[in-house]
């Protein structure tokens, strides 16, 4: 038997109600003051196939805790040998984990995706130099879109990460750490940007647990 | 912006929207969060997941492209 980790939070958090862990196992808290970890037992023998439902159920557990407490979500699939190993983790990394919790306190993550509507006809054949000129043009326009998203939305966020599009990609993906009380404003601003953009679309997903703002912060300390 | 429970309803929504939400979920679950050194044991290493992952990303990238040409509701998951 091993222990499956969902999230790390402060020691005063209780087990969220109405949700179960992996394979229906009850959720538990492993506490090591001032931190706690939300976990469930996992029988070593059961190697359930990972599918879409398993991913969403994992997310649902983390979000149930997020409804009442600031937390640091664990990377999906994190498993430790025992409660003792969990407590060791909370003790050994207490300083960085507390700093990371403080960093995300009162905030949530919003995902933003943006893309230009592709006006070029893909099946149309054309000379190589024209093709490459078009590719470069597309890439420059996507970078400009990323800059616009960053410029417009980052003032509303505590932190942000823009994934710069690769030459092969025509879409921008970004994550913003937004104070809970500014989420509505952020969504409105995203909608306004979408309306302003001629020939492009911007939309957001969330709120998510702060997946994109947990580890980098913890690693600094 | 929706609650978690509402977001689970995304599984009953049109395929393109589901894929966008799932792609965002995958980006976060598999590449974000606290990493416990040397302890990623379970699912991320699972061959099923790798397979699923590739299928989803290929499917979802295409779906995002399709979806962005039509109206997409704000904050829809």
Interface residues (C-beta under 8 A of the other chain):
Chain A: X2 X4 X5 X8 X42 X47 X49 X50 X51 X52 X53 X54 X55 X56 X58 X59 X60 X63 X64 X66 X67 X72 X73 X74 X75 X76 X77 X78 X79 X80 X85 X89 X97 X100 X109 X110 X111 X113 X115 X117 X118 X170 X171 X173 X183 X184 X187 X190 X191 X194 X201 X203 X204 X205 X206 X207 X208 X209 X211 X212 X214 X215 X218
Chain B: X1 X4 X5 X8 X11 X20 X21 X22 X24 X25 X26 X27 X28 X29 X30 X31 X32 X33 X34 X35 X36 X39 X40 X41 X42 X43 X44 X45 X46 X48 X49 X52 X56 X61 X64 X65 X68 X69 X72 X73 X74 X75 X76 X77
